[in-house]
Amino acid sequence: MTLPKRVVLVGPMGAGKSTIGRMLAKELGYRFLDSDRIIEERCGANIPWIFDVEGEDGFRQRESAMLRELSEASCTVLATGGGAVMRRENHEFLKKDAVVVYLRTSLEQQVERTRKDRNRPLLQNDNPEAVLRNLFAVRDPIYTELADIVMFTDRKSPRLVVRQLVNRLNPKTPRQKRQRRKQGRQYAKGTS
Protein backbone atom coordinates (compact mmCIF):
# COMPACT_ATOMS: atom_id res chain seq x y z
CA MET A 1 0.00 0.00 0.00
CA THR A 2 1.30 3.47 -0.83
CA LEU A 3 0.70 6.62 1.12
CA PRO A 4 -2.24 8.76 0.02
CA LYS A 5 -1.61 11.98 -1.88
CA ARG A 6 -3.27 13.91 0.95
CA VAL A 7 -4.54 13.28 4.46
CA VAL A 8 -7.45 15.49 5.47
CA LEU A 9 -8.37 15.85 9.14
CA VAL A 10 -11.98 16.67 9.99
CA GLY A 11 -13.71 16.88 13.34
CA PRO A 12 -15.08 19.26 15.93
CA MET A 13 -13.35 22.13 17.68
CA GLY A 14 -10.90 20.83 20.23
CA ALA A 15 -10.38 17.44 18.57
CA GLY A 16 -6.68 18.18 18.03
CA LYS A 17 -6.64 18.59 14.24
CA SER A 18 -3.85 21.18 14.21
CA THR A 19 -1.66 19.51 16.83
CA ILE A 20 -2.07 16.02 15.43
CA GLY A 21 -1.85 17.32 11.87
CA ARG A 22 1.57 18.93 12.43
CA MET A 23 2.93 15.80 14.05
CA LEU A 24 1.45 13.50 11.41
CA ALA A 25 2.88 15.60 8.58
CA LYS A 26 6.33 15.42 10.14
CA GLU A 27 6.04 11.66 10.58
CA LEU A 28 4.94 11.13 6.96
CA GLY A 29 7.43 13.62 5.53
CA TYR A 30 4.50 15.73 4.28
CA ARG A 31 3.75 19.45 4.45
CA PHE A 32 1.22 20.58 7.06
CA LEU A 33 -1.57 22.97 6.05
CA ASP A 34 -4.26 24.46 8.27
CA SER A 35 -7.12 25.93 6.23
CA ASP A 36 -8.17 28.36 8.97
CA ARG A 37 -4.63 29.71 9.42
CA ILE A 38 -4.18 30.17 5.66
CA ILE A 39 -7.48 32.07 5.45
CA GLU A 40 -6.32 34.33 8.30
CA GLU A 41 -2.95 34.95 6.64
CA ARG A 42 -4.50 35.84 3.31
CA CYS A 43 -7.15 38.09 4.84
CA GLY A 44 -4.75 39.74 7.26
CA ALA A 45 -7.39 39.22 9.95
CA ASN A 46 -8.35 36.54 12.43
CA ILE A 47 -11.45 34.38 12.09
CA PRO A 48 -13.50 36.21 14.76
CA TRP A 49 -12.96 39.47 12.83
CA ILE A 50 -14.01 37.79 9.55
CA PHE A 51 -17.14 36.46 11.29
CA ASP A 52 -17.90 39.95 12.67
CA VAL A 53 -17.47 41.72 9.36
CA GLU A 54 -18.66 39.13 6.82
CA GLY A 55 -20.79 36.86 8.96
CA GLU A 56 -20.54 33.08 9.03
CA ASP A 57 -21.69 32.82 5.40
CA GLY A 58 -18.88 35.12 4.24
CA PHE A 59 -16.35 33.04 6.14
CA ARG A 60 -17.79 29.79 4.71
CA GLN A 61 -17.44 31.18 1.16
CA ARG A 62 -13.77 31.92 1.84
CA GLU A 63 -13.37 28.47 3.35
CA SER A 64 -14.88 26.74 0.29
CA ALA A 65 -12.56 28.65 -2.05
CA MET A 66 -9.58 27.69 0.13
CA LEU A 67 -10.56 24.01 0.22
CA ARG A 68 -10.95 24.00 -3.57
CA GLU A 69 -7.43 25.40 -3.92
CA LEU A 70 -5.88 23.08 -1.33
CA SER A 71 -7.49 20.01 -2.93
CA GLU A 72 -4.77 20.29 -5.60
CA ALA A 73 -1.89 20.11 -3.11
CA SER A 74 -0.01 16.83 -2.83
CA CYS A 75 2.02 15.29 -0.02
CA THR A 76 0.07 17.29 2.53
CA VAL A 77 -1.78 16.84 5.78
CA LEU A 78 -4.67 19.32 5.91
CA ALA A 79 -6.39 20.37 9.13
CA THR A 80 -9.84 21.80 8.42
CA GLY A 81 -12.16 23.98 10.44
CA GLY A 82 -14.93 22.16 12.31
CA GLY A 83 -17.63 23.54 10.01
CA ALA A 84 -15.88 22.80 6.71
CA VAL A 85 -18.12 19.77 6.22
CA MET A 86 -21.34 21.78 6.36
CA ARG A 87 -21.28 22.79 2.70
CA ARG A 88 -21.98 19.84 0.44
CA GLU A 89 -19.68 21.33 -2.25
CA ASN A 90 -16.74 21.02 0.14
CA HIS A 91 -17.10 17.23 0.37
CA GLU A 92 -15.66 16.83 -3.12
CA PHE A 93 -12.65 19.00 -2.22
CA LEU A 94 -12.07 17.17 1.05
CA LYS A 95 -12.17 13.69 -0.52
CA LYS A 96 -10.21 14.44 -3.71
CA ASP A 97 -7.10 12.22 -3.79
CA ALA A 98 -7.25 12.01 0.00
CA VAL A 99 -7.81 9.82 2.98
CA VAL A 100 -10.22 11.64 5.28
CA VAL A 101 -9.64 11.09 8.99
CA TYR A 102 -12.33 12.02 11.50
CA LEU A 103 -10.73 12.90 14.83
CA ARG A 104 -13.60 12.11 17.16
CA THR A 105 -13.62 13.39 20.71
CA SER A 106 -16.12 13.58 23.54
CA LEU A 107 -18.09 16.69 24.44
CA GLU A 108 -16.22 16.84 27.76
CA GLN A 109 -12.86 16.96 25.95
CA GLN A 110 -14.13 19.65 23.57
CA VAL A 111 -15.32 21.81 26.45
CA GLU A 112 -12.01 21.38 28.29
CA ARG A 113 -9.86 22.12 25.24
CA THR A 114 -11.84 25.15 24.03
CA ARG A 115 -12.97 26.86 27.25
CA LYS A 116 -10.27 29.55 27.24
CA ASP A 117 -9.95 29.95 23.47
CA ARG A 118 -11.28 33.34 22.33
CA ASN A 119 -10.54 32.59 18.67
CA ARG A 120 -13.69 30.47 18.23
CA PRO A 121 -16.55 32.81 17.28
CA LEU A 122 -19.32 30.22 17.60
CA LEU A 123 -18.43 29.70 21.27
CA GLN A 124 -18.52 33.34 22.34
CA ASN A 125 -21.83 33.14 24.20
CA ASP A 126 -23.24 32.29 27.63
CA ASN A 127 -23.40 28.52 27.08
CA PRO A 128 -20.56 27.20 24.88
CA GLU A 129 -21.21 23.63 26.04
CA ALA A 130 -24.74 23.74 24.59
CA VAL A 131 -23.32 25.11 21.32
CA LEU A 132 -20.78 22.28 21.15
CA ARG A 133 -23.49 19.71 21.90
CA ASN A 134 -25.73 21.08 19.13
CA LEU A 135 -22.87 21.30 16.63
CA PHE A 136 -21.89 17.71 17.42
CA ALA A 137 -25.46 16.48 16.88
CA VAL A 138 -25.54 18.05 13.42
CA ARG A 139 -21.96 17.47 12.29
CA ASP A 140 -21.06 14.03 13.69
CA PRO A 141 -23.09 12.12 11.06
CA ILE A 142 -21.43 14.17 8.29
CA TYR A 143 -17.91 13.63 9.67
CA THR A 144 -18.65 9.90 9.94
CA GLU A 145 -20.03 9.70 6.39
CA LEU A 146 -16.98 11.46 4.91
CA ALA A 147 -14.37 9.58 6.93
CA ASP A 148 -12.22 6.79 5.63
CA ILE A 149 -10.80 6.43 9.15
CA VAL A 150 -12.43 7.37 12.46
CA MET A 151 -9.85 7.92 15.20
CA PHE A 152 -10.97 8.42 18.80
CA THR A 153 -8.74 10.95 20.57
CA ASP A 154 -10.08 10.94 24.15
CA ARG A 155 -7.51 10.05 26.81
CA LYS A 156 -4.82 9.60 24.15
CA SER A 157 -1.72 11.68 23.72
CA PRO A 158 -1.30 13.31 20.30
CA ARG A 159 1.81 11.15 19.79
CA LEU A 160 -0.22 7.95 20.31
CA VAL A 161 -2.94 9.12 17.93
CA VAL A 162 -0.29 9.88 15.29
CA ARG A 163 1.35 6.48 15.75
CA GLN A 164 -2.01 4.73 15.37
CA LEU A 165 -2.86 6.82 12.31
CA VAL A 166 0.46 6.10 10.64
CA ASN A 167 -0.10 2.39 11.13
CA ARG A 168 -3.57 2.64 9.60
CA LEU A 169 -2.41 4.77 6.68
CA ASN A 170 0.70 2.80 5.81
CA PRO A 171 3.09 1.00 8.10
CA LYS A 172 5.95 1.95 5.79
CA THR A 173 6.45 5.69 6.24
CA PRO A 174 9.68 7.35 5.04
CA ARG A 175 10.89 7.61 8.64
CA GLN A 176 10.23 3.92 9.27
CA LYS A 177 12.00 3.01 6.02
CA ARG A 178 15.06 5.07 7.09
CA GLN A 179 15.03 3.40 10.51
CA ARG A 180 14.88 -0.07 8.89
CA ARG A 181 17.76 0.82 6.51
CA LYS A 182 19.81 2.11 9.45
CA GLN A 183 19.07 -1.01 11.47
CA GLY A 184 19.99 -3.14 8.44
CA ARG A 185 23.35 -1.35 8.08
CA GLN A 186 24.06 -1.76 11.79
CA TYR A 187 23.16 -5.44 11.56
CA ALA A 188 25.41 -5.91 8.51
CA LYS A 189 28.35 -4.25 10.31
CA GLY A 190 27.82 -6.49 13.32
CA THR A 191 27.86 -9.70 11.28
CA SER A 192 30.96 -9.01 9.16
MARSENU-226914 format. One line per 10 residues: number of its first residue (from 1); for each residue x, y, z of C-alpha. Coordinates in steps of 0.1 Angstrom, whole numbers, plus 2048, in hexadecimal, padded with zeros to 3 digits. Each point is the difference from the previous one (the first is absolute). Last residue first. Example, Ala and Ser with C-alpha at 12.3 -4.5 7.8 and 13.67 -1.06 7.14 Angstrom:
BEGIN
2> 889:7F5:847  7F2:7DE:807
//
This chain:
BEGIN
192> 936:7A6:85C  7E1:7F9:815  7FF:820:814  805:817:7E2  7E3:7EF:7EE  7EA:805:81F  809:824:802  7F8:804:7DB  7DF:7EF:803  7F7:815:81F
182> 807:81F:7EC  7EC:7F3:7E2  7E3:7F7:818  801:823:810  801:811:7DE  7E1:7EB:7F5  7EE:809:821  807:825:7F9  7F4:7FE:7DC  7E0:7EF:80C
172> 7FA:7DB:7FC  7E4:7F6:817  7E8:812:7E9  7E1:814:809  7F4:7EA:81D  823:7FE:80F  806:825:7FB  7DE:807:811  809:7EB:81F  821:812:803
162> 7F0:822:7FC  7E6:7F8:81A  81B:7F4:818  814:820:7FB  7E1:816:805  7FC:7F0:822  7E1:7EB:805  7E5:804:81A  7E6:809:7E6  80E:801:7DC
152> 7E9:7E6:7EE  80B:7FB:7DC  7E7:7FB:7E5  810:7F6:7DE  7F2:804:7DD  7EA:81C:80D  7E6:813:7EC  7E2:7EE:80F  80D:802:823  808:825:7FE
142> 7DD:806:7F2  7EF:7EB:81C  814:813:81A  7F7:823:7F2  7DD:806:80B  800:7F0:823  824:80C:805  7F6:824:7F8  7E4:7FE:819  816:7F2:81C
132> 81B:81A:7F9  7E7:81C:801  7F2:7F2:821  823:7FF:80E  806:824:7F5  7E4:80D:816  802:826:805  80E:808:7DE  821:802:7ED  801:7DC:7F6
122> 7F7:805:7DB  81B:81A:7FD  81D:7E9:809  820:815:805  7F8:807:824  80D:7DF:80C  7FD:7FC:825  7E5:7E5:800  80C:7EF:7E0  813:7E1:80C
112> 7EB:7F9:81F  7DF:804:7ED  80C:7EA:7E4  80C:7E6:818  7DF:7FE:812  7ED:7FF:7DE  814:7E1:7F7  819:7FE:7E4  800:7F3:7DD  81D:808:7E8
102> 7F0:7F7:7DF  81B:7F7:7E7  7FA:805:7DB  818:7EE:7E9  806:816:7E2  801:802:7DA  7E1:816:801  7EC:7F9:820  801:823:80F  7FA:812:7E0
92> 7E2:7EA:7F7  7F2:804:823  804:826:7FD  7E2:803:7E9  7E9:7F1:81A  807:81E:817  800:7F6:825  820:7EC:7FE  816:81E:805  7EF:807:821
82> 81B:7F3:817  81B:812:7ED  818:7EA:7EC  822:7F2:807  811:7F5:7E0  81D:7E7:7FF  813:805:7DF  813:7EC:7E7  7EC:80F:7E4  7ED:821:7FD
72> 7E3:802:7E7  7E5:7FD:81B  810:81F:810  7F1:817:7E6  7DC:7F2:803  804:800:826  80A:825:7FF  7E2:80A:7EA  7E9:7EC:818  80F:812:81F
62> 7FC:822:7F0  7DC:7F9:7FA  7FC:7F2:823  80E:820:80E  7E7:815:7ED  7E4:7E9:80C  80C:803:824  7FD:826:800  815:816:7EA  80C:81A:81A
52> 7FC:7EE:821  808:7DE:7F2  81F:80D:7EF  80A:811:820  7FB:7DF:814  815:7EE:7E5  81E:815:803  80A:81B:7E8  81A:805:7E5  7E9:7F0:7E7
42> 81A:7E9:7F1  80F:7F8:821  7DF:7F9:811  7F4:7EA:7E3  821:7ED:803  7FC:7FB:825  7DC:7F3:7FC  80B:7E7:7E4  81C:7F2:815  81B:7F1:7E9
32> 81C:7E8:80B  81A:7F4:7E5  807:7DB:7FF  81D:7EB:80C  7E7:7E7:80F  80B:806:824  803:825:7FB  7DE:802:7F1  7F1:7EB:81C  80F:817:81B
22> 7F3:81F:7EF  7DE:7F0:7FB  7FD:7F3:823  804:823:80E  7EB:811:7E6  7E4:7E6:800  7FF:7FC:826  7DB:7F8:806  7FB:822:810  7E8:80D:7E7
12> 7EE:7E4:7EE  80E:7E8:7E6  811:7FE:7DF  824:7F7:7F7  809:7FD:7DC  81E:7EA:7F6  80C:806:7DD  811:7ED:7E3  7FA:7E0:813  81D:7EA:80B
2> 806:7E1:7ED  7F3:7DD:808
//
